[in-house]
Amino acid sequence: MRVSDPVMVLAETRTGCEMSAVTEWAQSAYPGAPIRRPDEVAFDELPDHTLVVPVRPVWLPAVRRGERRVTLGDVLVLSNPRRPVGFAQPLIRSRRPDALRVVAGEPASIDDLRRRHERDVAQDVPFAKFVALQASLSAERAERQIVGDRYKVPRLVAEQISSSARFRTGAAKLAAELGRPADVVVNDATDKLTGFVATQSRLMSDVFSATFRRLHDRAWNVSVDLDTLNSLRTLNKSTSLVFLPSHRSYVDPLVLATVLRGHDFPPNLVLGGINLSFWPVGPIAQRAGIIFIRRKFGSDPVYKFAMRAYLAFIVEKRFNLEWYIEGGRSRTGKLRKPMLGLLNYVVEAVKQLDEADVTIVPTSIVYDQLHEIGAMAAEDAGGTKRPEGIGWLLRYAKAQRGYLGEARIRFGEPLSLRAALADAGTGPSQLDKVAFRVMDEINTATPISATSLAGFALLGASDRAYTEPEIERILEPLLDYIRRRDLPGPDPAQCRGAGLTRTLRVLGDAGVVTCFDGGSEPVWSIAANNHAIAAYYRNGALHHFVDRAIVEVAMLAVAEGAVEVTPGDVAIAEDEFGVADEALLAAAQREALRIRDLLKFEFFFPPKDEFLHRLGAELDLIAVEWRDAKPSREWTYDVLHSHTGGLLARRTLQPFFDAQLVVATRLVELGTTSRDKDAILADCLGLGRQLSLQGVVRSKDSVSKDLYDAAYQLADNRGLIEGTEGADLTAAREAWLDEVEVMRGRLSRIASIEELQADVLTGVTQ
């Protein structure tokens, strides 16, 4: 700025009191400069070197509990301390001089503004409208220096997007494809934008936080990985963050928002299902950053275009995003298959914006106890989901009054989206690889809670009651494995003595276990017909044990001669290990990959080389001498027998192979009869209950719609649904059934080893 350059102070004021404050400020900062509101200026007539200084008065609430924030009480008396009514402003200013401050945004010359208008904005958008918008955004950034990053909210979003040249060009292209007039598509897309854009306000952000945090404040103590959180806050200064959390509860966004708000992160724009937009939640939540979107909108090209434009705007302006990549709450406690639509839109936005990038933050949220699990388990068993509404909300709030333990938020390794895409290579599977990497990071970060470990132990033991010392002895080998693997496990004190008693009582309150104390000492068992609820808790930790389980099953296969060495294995051994003697190891790896393929719709596995590396690390824990030992039947059984109480394969994999047994059996029974997917899954629920009652299916929690759905996906992937016709299809289905039976046979033999170990565990039969 030259001293001779004229200055125009552009004041965003509403009242005389605010204009008086701006005038006082301008007399000190820019003596003699004219002060005008945006609608009073003819910007086209100003000289090019005129410097426009956007200025805004900022009202600050009183300090409450160390923080300037609006309370629910302010709203109830129809007062907004951030925007007080005109007649009250002089009184507020006289009583609290610090309540009103004046902030100035980054100045810009008319010449610079005109170049930006010509470059970025559609031709039919007036220059004056553009200048007013840019001035408001600049003042907004200055205001955030006072109120904090947690109040960073996008303003005038629909106006900015719909007036951009990129939006108009894209709408014209879409109009040509649809055979519709361009202005009609522009108006339609703008209307849709206006419908789902989060029109945030600081008032509603405070009100939403103060009101709905009560749904979790009393229920859980929230713990968070502070070191990673501090690193993320530093990272957020140079890149926008996209939080992709696991989805266990309706309150997940509230719990995460409270943590981020408490550490002064900018608020996330949260993409959520339109099913939760009912009154009064919807109107408040949308103004607090929730973007309610349709569950499916692939058939509406204009809606898709508007959503793409919105997400591109968010990426470009570096606002933080959040959505639940599973697409809905887990019904089993295990991560569901990722939904790729929204991630694809963000990828498109990054690719179309030069040098743009976002940082993906895989996020795990787990709870010691959730009162929702009973309803979700019932849905998984074939029940109907109750619709959300005001009555549902009141019932939910009532259930949240009691203490439910701890909620834990942990973060996986943050991923540059551009770098992750490059690592995934090109081709149609690129997005899947990125998504699976995110899911693997979520799983890695997920802590093993004491309730998860207790559920794992009791479900994996014989279906009877146990004393607390017996349960301790079942848990001890698991705690040792967690320690040796350096997994994020529970405090061991929660699994011993008085701590174990508290953990069991938490599970008792959740209906998972029941206690009989009418004898000489209390005994605990899985509550009748609540095995699915117990499985929900167990499944939160199950992914940590899968690699070990696959190693145990593959070892057994090698020892029993079920794995044959092929010429290809010899070639691999000579190539990778330098000697043909290692051909059996190559064959064992091939068997492990085959087992992984059977489970690929249940768990998220890393790429082949990393997966095999993980299996090698597991073998180091099982038998450090394995590289030099000959995997004979005797050696293998000696190794497995030596891990008293520490074998994991049966306890980890039984439910999934039991579910595959049911689906494969039903497909074989159908023969050439055609049935749609929903009908087949309904049939499987009935068949699964029957086989469970008959003792054929060994895990009662395997009677699960979600597990049958995953098995159906595996069958479809193998061409067993609508693949080859007639006898060939029947033979292929029978071959899969045989393959599943082989796996279940190996798990039975591991169960026999566990039974022989029972004496070592002082009479505990698993």
N, C-alpha and C positions, 0 to 999 in steps of 0.2 A: 504494500500500500504506500503510495506517495502522499506526502503531506498535503499536496494540492488536490488530491482526489476527493470529489464530493462523497458524502456519506449519507445514507438513508437508513434510519433506525426503523425496522419493521416490527411493530409491537403487536403481539398476540394477546390482547387484553379484552376483558368483558365489561369492566366497570370503571368508574371514575377513580376509585381507590387504587385499582391496579395500574391505571394510566399514570396516576400521581407517583407511584413507586417507580415506574419505568422512567418517568421524566427526571426524577431525582438522580437515578442511576446514569441516564444519558448526559446530564449536565456535567457529571464528573468524568465519564468515559469518552464522550464525543461532544464537547461543548459546541453549541450552535447548530448541531445536526438536526434536521427535521425528523419528527416522530410521527409515523403514520401506521394505521392498520392496513392490512393487505388489500382490503376492498376499497381503499381510498387512493390507491396509487395507479397511475397509468404507466406500467412498466415499459411498454413499447416506446414511450416518449422520453425515457431517461437516457442520458449519455452513456456510451458503452463502458466508460471507466468508473461509473458510479458504483460504490461499494455498498451492498445491501447487508445490514447487520441484523439477523433475526434475534429478537429478544422476547422473553416470556417470564411473567411473574409465576412463582412457584409457592404454593401454600403447603405448609408442613403440619401434620398432626402433632398434638402434644406427645411428649415422651411417656410411654407406658411400658413398664417392665423393661426399661433399657432400650426400647425400640419405638421409633415413630411409626405408628400404624393405626389404621381405622379399626374400630371394634364393631361387633354386632349391635352394641347399644347405640352407637352413632347412627346406624342405619334405621333402627327402630324408632328413633326420635326424628327421623327424616333429615339428618344432618350429614354432610360430607365434608370433613375437615380439609380434604384436598381440593375442594371446590365450594367454599362457603358462599352462601347467598349474599347478594350485594349489600343489603342494608346492615348485615352483621360484620362486614369486613373491617370498617374503621374501628369498631369496638374490639375485635380480635387483635388487630394490629397494635392498638394502644395497650392492651393487656399483655400481649405476647409479641414483642417486636421481632423475635426470631421466627415468627410464624410465616412471614412473607419475605421471600428472597427473589432477586431478579437474576436470571441467567442469560447469557448471550451465546448463541450458536456460532459456528464457524462462518465468518463473512465470505461473500462471493461477489465478484463483479458482474455487472449486467452482461458484459461480453462473454464471460465464462459460462454464465447461466444459459445464454442464447445458444452457445455451441453444444452444451449438454442437451438442450431441448431438441435441437435439430438431429442429434445423434441417437437419442434414446426414446423419443416420444413420437407417437402417431401424429401425422400432420394436422389432423382436425382438432387436436387438443390445444387450446389457447395458451399463449406464452404466460399470461398473467396467472392462470390456474396452476401452471407448472411451477412458477416462482413461489407462489403461496405454499404449495405442497412441500417444496424443497426447504423453505424457511421453517416450516413446522417440524419437519424431520430433523433439521439441524438443531433447533431449539430443544427437541426431545432428547437428543444425545447429550446436550449440555445439562439438561435437567437430571439425567441419570447419574451424573457425577455427584449429585447431592443426595438423591433418594436411594441410590444403590442399584447394582446390577439385577437384583431380584425383581426390580420393577421395569426391566427392559421388556417392553411390549411393542409389537408392531402396530403402527397407526395407519389409517387410511389405506388399508391393504387392497381392497377391491378397486379403489380408485387408481392406485399406482399400477396394478396389474393390467386393468382394462384399458388404461391410457398408453401403455407401452407399445412401441412399434413391433416388438417380438410377438406380443399377444395378438395384435391386429393381423399381422402376416400369417400367423398360425391359424387364426380363425378363418381367414380368407381361403387358405389351402384346404381346410376341413370343409368349408362351404362348397368348394368346387367338387370335392369327393362325394359329398352328400347330395349335390344338385340343389342346394338351397341358396338364397341370397346371402351375401356376406354380412350385411348389417343385421339380418335376423339371427345368424349364428353368433355374432358378437353380443347381441342383446341377451340371447338365451344363455350363453356361457357366463356373461356378467351376472345374470340373475342367479345362476347356480353358485357362482363364487360368493355372492352376497349371502346365500343360504348356509354355506358351511364354513366360511371364513370366521375364525375366532376373533370377535371384536372386543379385544381385551381392554379392561380398565383397571387402574390401580385400586379403585374402591372395591370392585367385585373380586379382585384377586385377594384382598385382605378379608373380605366377607366370606368368600369360599373357603379360604384357609381356616378362619376362625370357626366357621360352622361345621365343616365336614371333617376337620381333624379330630373331632370328638368321636368319629367312627372308629378311630384306632388309638387315640391317646391313652385311654384307660385299658385297652385290650393288651397292648404289647409294649415292652421296652424295646426301642429300636437301636440296634448297633450297626455301625458302618465302618468300612475300611477307610480310616481317615488319611492314611498315607497316599493311597490311590486317589482319594477324593481331592486332596491338595494338588496332586499332579494333574488331575483333570481340570481343576480351576485355572492352573497355569496354562495348560493346553488350550483352554477355552478363549484365551486372549488373542489367539491367532487363528483359530478354526472353530467352526460350529460343531457341536456334539450331537450325535444321534444315539440316544439311549434305546437299546433294544432289550427290555427285561423279560425274564420268564414271567408267566402269568398264572398265579395261584389263587388270587382273591380279587374281589371287586375293589378292595381298598389299596391295591398295589400302587396306582398312580398317586393316591393321597399320601401314602407312606414315603414314597420316593420324593414327592414334591416338598414335603415337610423337611426332609433331610437337606435337599438342595437349597431350599429357601433359607434354612438356618445357617448355611455356609455361603450365602450371598451369590449363588449362581443365578444367571438369568433364568426366568421361568421357561420350562419346556412347553412347546406347543404339542399337545397330546392328541393323537389321532385315536378316536374311540368309536365304538359301534353306536349307531343311531338308536338302538334299543334303549339306551340310557338317557335319551334326551327328553324324557317326560317332565312335566311340570311338578315341582319348581326347580328340579335339578338342572334341566336343560338350559333355561335362560340364564341362570347364574353361572353354570359351568362354562358355557360358550364365551361369556365375558371374562372368564378367568383362564382362558387358554385351551379349552377342550374343543377339538374339531370333530364334530359328529358327522360321520360319513356312512353311506350305505354299505351293507355287508358285501353286496355284489353290484357292480355297475358296468360290467363289460358290455352289456347290450345298449348302453347309452353313450355314444361316441362324444357328445358334447360335454357330458359330465366328466368323462375320462380326460378330455382336453382341458377342462377347467381345473381338475385336480392336478394334472401335470403342471399347468401354469402356476398354480399355487405353490406346489412343492419346489418348483424351480425358483420362485421368488424367495421362499424361505431359505433355500441353499445359497442363493446369490447374496441375500442380506445377512447371512450368517446368524440366523436365529436357531436356537436349539430345538430339536425334535424328539419325540418319544412315541413309540407305538409298540404293540405287543405282537411280536413276529409269529407267534403260534396261532394268532387269529382268534383266540378265545381261551378261557381258563382251562387248565389241565384237569381232566376228569380222573386221572390215575395218579397224579403226583409226578409223572415223568414228562419231560418235554415232548410236545407234539411236533408234528411235521411243520416246518416253516411255511408260511404263506408269503409268496414272492412278489405280489402285485405292487405294494407300496415301495418295497426295496427297489424294484425295477424302475419305478418312476423317479426315485432319488438318483439312481444310476444314470438315467437319461438326462437328468438335470445337470449332473456333474460333467457328463460327456459333452453337453452342448454349451457349457459355459467355460470359456478359456481359463485355465489355471484354477478353476474352482475345485474344491475338495471338501469333504466332511470327514469327521472322525467317528467311526462306529464304536460305541461303548457297550459291549456285551454285559448285561446286568443280571445278577441273580438275586431274587427275593424269596426267602423261605421263612416259615413260621413254625414255632414249636407246636402250635395248635390252631386249627381253623374250625369254626363252627359250621362252615359251609360244606365240609367234606361229606357229611351224611347225604345231603341233597345231591351232590355231584356223583357220589357212588351209586345212588339210586338211578340217576340218569344213565350212568354207564352200564347199569344192569338192565336197561330197557325202559326206564321210567320217563315221564314227560317233564320237561323243564317248565317251571312256573314263570309266567311273564313278569318283567319288571314294571313297577308302577309305584304310586305313592304309598299304597298299603304295604307293598313289598319292602319299601325303604324304611318304613316305621318298624316293621318286624325285624329287619336287619339291624337297625340302630339299637333296638332293645336287646338283641342277642349280643351286641358288642359291649355291653356294660361290664361284663365280668373280665377278670384278668386271664389272659390266654398264653402268657409266657413271653418269649423273646421273638422279635422279628429281625432278621439279619439281611443286610444289603451288602453284597460283595460285587466287585467288578472284575471282568476278565481283561485280557490285554487289549487296550484300545487299538483299533485298526484304521489306518488311512484307507478310505474307500478306493481311491485311485490305485494305491499300492496293492490292495487285496485283489482288485480286478486284474492287475498285471500278473500277479502271482497265479491267478486262476487260469490264465491263458485265454485263448479265444475259443469261439464255438458255442453251441447251444447250452453247454453245461456250465458256462462261466458263472452265471448267477447262482446256480445250485451250489457250486463249490464255495462261493463267498458266504452264502447262507449257512451251509453246513459248518464252515469254519466258525461263524458266529455262535452257532448252537454248541459246538464243541467247547468254545471258550466259556459260554454260560455254564455248561456242565462242570468244567474244570474249576470255576470260581465258586460253585455251589458248596456251601459247607455241609458236613454231615452233622445233623443235630442228634442230641441224645434220644429224642423220640423216634427219629428215623432208624437209628441203630437198634433201639429196643424192638421196634416193629420188625426189622430185618431178622433179629435173633429169634423172636417168638414165632414168627411165621415159618421160619426155617426149621424149627424144632418140632418134635412130635406134638400132635394135637391133644395136649393135656395141660394140667395146671403145674406151675413151678413155684418153688419157694424163692425168695430173693437171693439167697446164696447160690442156688442153682442157676438163676439168671445171670448172676455175676460171673459164674464160671463159663457160661456160654459167651458172654460179652468179652471176656479177657483176651482170647485169641484175636477177636476182631479189632480190639483197641491196639493190640500189638502190631497187627497188619497195618492199621492206619498210621501208627507211629513210624514204622519202617518205610512206608511209602511217602511219608511226610505229607499226608493228605490233610485238608482242612477239617479236622475232626472235632468232636465235642470235648469239653473239659472232662477228662477221665473221672473226675470226682462226681459227675452227674450219672455215672454208670456203676457206682460203688456205694455201699452203705446207705447213709441218709440221703445222699444225692440220687441214688437209684430209686429209693422210695418216692422221692418227689417226682422223678421222671415218670414212674409208673402211675402215680396219682394224676399227673397231667393227662396221660393216655386214658386213664379211667374216666376223668371228667369229659373227655372227648368221645367216650363210648367205645374205645378201641379194646380195652381190656376190662376184665372184671376181677374182683378180689373176693375170695372166700376166707373169712377169718374166724370161723366157728370151730376150728380145731386147735391143735397145739401151736401152730404158727400160720401166718397168712400165706395163701397160695394165689398166684396170678395166672390167668389164661386169657386167650383171645375171646372176646365176647361172642356169644352165639350169633351167627349170621352176620357178623361185622368184619369178616376177613377182608372184604374190599376196602373198608375204611382203614384197617391196619396196613393194607398194601399201599394206600396212598402215602402214608408216612414213610414206609419202607422205600418206596420208589424214588423218593427225593434223594436218596443216597445210592441207589442201585447202580448207576452208571459208573461209579468209582470202582466197582468190583467186576465189571464185564470182561476186561482184558484178562484178569486172573482166571475167571471162569472159563474163558475160551482156551487158555493154556492148559488147564486141568483136563478138559475134555479131549483136546488134541493129544496130550501126553498119553491118555488112556488108549486112544485110537492107535497110536504108534506102537505102544507096548503089546497090544492085542493083535497086531498084524493087520489091522483094518486099513492101513495106509500102505499102498504099494509104490515102490520106486519105479519111475518111468524113465525112458531115455531122455525125456525133457528135463527131469530132475537132475540127471547126471550132468547134462550140459550146463544147467544153471549152477550146479555145485562147482564145476570146473571153472566157470566164468566168474562167480562171485567169491568162492572160497579157495580156488586154485587146486583143489584135489577132488577126485570123484568120491572119496570116502564120505564126503559131506552130503551125498545125494539124499540120505535119509532125512537130514535137516531140511533140505529143500522140499522134500515130500511132506514133512510135517508142517512147514510154512504154508504149503499149498492147501493142506487140510484146514489149517487155521483160517485161511482166507475163504475157504468154502463155508465154514461155520459162520464167519462174519457175514457172508452173503445171505445166509438164512435169517440173520438178525438185522439186516440193513434198514428195515422199516421200523425197527424198535429203538435203535440207538444211533448216535451220530459218531461215526468213526473218522479218524484222520486219514490222509492219503496212505497208500499201501506201504511205502518205505517207513514212514513214521509209525504206522500201526505195528509193523514187524519189529521195529526198534523197541516199542513199548512192551511187546511180548517177550523180547530178550531180557528187558529189565525185570519183568515178572519172574522169568526163569531164574535169574540171579538170586531172587529172594527165596524161591522154592528150593533150589539146589544149586549152590554156587559152582559145583563141579560139573554142571551139565554139558559144558563144551567138550570135556574129555571123556565123559561117561558113555557107555553103550546103552541106549535106551531099551534094555531088555524088559520083559514083563516083570521079572523079579525086582530089578532096579526101580522101575516106575512105581510098582506097588509099595516098595519100601519107602520111597520118597513121599508118596501120598499118605501112607500110614503115619509117617513121622510128624505130619502137621495136624496134631490132635486138636479138633475143634476149629481148625483154620481153613478147611476146604469150603470153597465158595460157589462152585459150579451149580450144584443142585439148587441151593438156596437162591441163586441169582437167575438162572435160566429156566427153571421148571415151568413157571407160569406161561412163558412165551412159547415153549414147545408144546405145552398142553393146549394152548389156544390154537396153534397151528394144526395139532392133531384133530381138533374139532372141525376146523374149516376144511382141511383136506378130506376128512371122513365124509363131510356133507357133500363136497364136490363129487367124490366118487359115487356116493349114493344117488346123486342127481343123474348120472349117466349123460344122456344126450338131451335131457329136459332143460329147457331154458328158464332161468329165474333172474330177476333183476337184483342188484346189489342189496337193497334194503330188505328184500324178502329173504335172501340168503343169510344176512346177518341176523334177522329175526329167527330164522330156523336154527342158526348156530347157538343163539341164547338158550333155546329150548333143549337142543342136543347137549350143550355143555352142562346144563343143570342135571340132565339125565346121567351123563357119564360121571359127573362129580358124585352123585348119589350112589352110583354103582362102584365107585372107587377106582374107575379107570383113569379119570383125570385126578391127578394127585394134589394139585393146588386149587383150593376153592376160590381163590381170588382171580383165577384165570377165566372165570365166567364173566367176561367183560366185553362190552360192545366195542370199546376202543382197541382192545387186543385182537378181537376178531377182525376189526377193520384193517389193522396193520397186516394180519395174516392174509386177508383178501387182497391187499395191495401187492404183497409178495407173489401171490398166485397170479394176479393179473400181469405183473412184471415178467413172470415166467411163461406167459401165454397160456395159462391154465383156465382162463375164464372164457375167452372167445378165440382161442388159438386154433390149432388144428381140429378137424372134425372127427366125429365118430370114434372108432377104436383107438386111433392115435391119441386123441384128447383124453380118453379114459385111461390109457396106458400111462400117459404123462402125469395125470393126477395120481394114479396109483404109485408111480415112482416117487413122487413128492411125499406121499403118505409113508412109504417105506423109509425114505430118508429121515423123516421126522421120528419114526419109530426107532430107528437106529440111534438117534440123538437121545431119545428118552431112555433107551436101554443103557446107554453109557451113564446117564444121570442116576439110573437105578443102581448101577454097580458102584458109583461113588457113594450113594446112600448106604450101601452095604458096608463100605469101608467106614463110614461115619458111625454105623451101629457098633462095629467092632471097637471103635474108639471110646464108646460110651463109658466103659469101666474106668478109663483114665479120668473122665470128667466126674468121677464119684457118683456113678449111677444116673447121670443125665443122659437120656436117650434122645438123639436128635432125629 
